[in-house]
Amino acid sequence: MNNGLITIPLSGRIDSTNAAETEKKLFEQLEGSGASPIVLDASHLSYISSAGLRVLLRVKKTHPDLTIRDVSSEVFEILEMTGFTEMMQVEKAYKAVSIEGCEEIGRGANGTVYRVDRDNVVKVYNNADALEDIQHEREMAKLALILGIPTAISYDVVKVGESYGSVFELLNANSFSKILATEPDKFDWCVKEFADMLKRIHGTVVPEGKLPNVKDEARGWARFMRDWLPEETHAKLTSLIEAVPDSDHMIHGDYHPKNIMLQDGEVLVIDMDTLSVGDPIFELCSVFNAFLGFSEYDHNVVKEFQGFDHDVSERFYYAALSRYLGTTSETKLREVTDKARVLGYTHLIGWKIRHGALETENGRAEVAFWKEQLLGLLTTVDTLVFQPNELEIEADKENLPEVLSFIEEHVEPLGLSEKGKMQLDLAAEEIFVNIANYAYAPEHGMAKILVETDETMNEAVITFSDEGRPFDPTKKADPSVSLSADERTPGGLGIFLTKKLMDGFSYEYRDGKNILKLTKKA
Amino acid sequence: MELNFESNNTAAVIGITGRLDTVTAPELEDYINARIIGIETLTLDCAGLEYISSAGLRVLLRAQKKMAACGKMKLINVSPIIMEIFEITGFSEILTIE
């Protein structure tokens, strides 16, 4: 007995063969204790059956303040499954793990990831009281996985020194940072996977209420800047953020090469604790910071953090953004980057100041540098919204004008001739109307239109996809164009024109989707 | 797309301005059908026609067939961009283009 608190050890197995006896012993020890708080020490408890659980319930009835401490993972699972973790305080036993001499393989906002052995990594949280954060990250990772984003989910919580860590199984995994630093020939591959995964995340719709709105966080960054910017400039910054429309699409929140892993040929995203929903510009700002913002004043910073040089970082950022936006247009890349920089610097300045930047000369110079950039941008940037190069729209003839103007806007950097524009319009119309008329009839469905332009190749590639019935228009027989008016039938002209007017016209059926690509050279 | 109509006894001219596409083609077809009764010579003035897709071509083909039964149809002021579409599809052979 200790300050009225009664601690009783449980050990071995508690099942139907010994539950009655265990109960008897327990209540003998509890005799005369009134309703004192009880702690059951489960460090030596290896198994508990339903007969044992009923004993716990009876103890709980007489002693409502019941804690079960140092519960092994196996027993915890039983308690969790049966809902006991909701009814009483259950504290898991945490194995102690040392990270001494372990390789650091990742680093996020809330912790650092180390490889502890060949198959396992541990993410050590910065704050000592991290159990809630760990639980939160686990929930986030589960949600992401269910929604189709490949990630690792922790299977155990351990104690690392004074901090907690969560353990993940990551076999033969390498971060993109390490690949970029050690295998320069994989640069292009990394760019492609990095950008495509980001698109996949941003293309993921999250059920309402599951994730926070990233705009609330951005509002926080802007609020901090109130004391550091002229009033008018600060008002503009705030209105720019407010004007970004809300979105139910997923944002990772800390998307950089240390958080992207390659495991046995599969690309995984880790560090899911910052998941939110919102407009992709709120992600691109942190991507900009990771590659360029952080190290813009001192180029060595990126080497220290990511392990690759600043020039690699710069090339990677622009190559990945180019793939993400589907354009090689420098004007367009600059335009989107400027929007990202507005939010990027806003976040960075606040973060740096809170981390004591103003106490050192270097820190003050860095903050002054970013602030100057931000002030400049706030005179030129009038919206943070950018047009993604993919449009998802109901396949309905009425939407044709919207589809055509979307395409026209995105092929603009190529400077197509009037004739080229009309030919592209014509082909796009034929394909979209075909989808609208036949893909889902008599039901309705969606079509996706992706526009990619390449200025070095001087061409635009428009990809149409739908989930309707499979149909390969490239195989459709050409109409005879030499018949008289009386003999001509009206069908088949559209596909025929598309073939004739485009420089490329291809079809594939993949993952339940009709995928049609039109290529037009400028 | 904008349409206008002028007629003189049995001759009529329909001016087509803008885009003749999936959305606007039915409009042109109804417009023609409502105005060709008693018309022997139908002229489509394409000076303002900027764009034509297969839906537009189909309307022209059906109008051509109708007019052939009671008179004739011709197109005037066809721009080179539109002419190329007529050529690729063989419409330059079946339509009367001046």
Interface residues (C-beta under 8 A of the other chain):
Chain A: K397 E398 L400 P401 E418 K419 M422 D425 L426 E429 E430 V433 S480 V481 S482 L483 S484 A485 D486 R488 P490 L493 G494 F496 L497 K500 L501
Chain B: D21 T22 V23 E50 Y51 I52 S53 S54 A55 L57 R58 L61 R62 Q64 K65 A68 I81 E84 I85 I88 T89 G90 E93 I94 L95
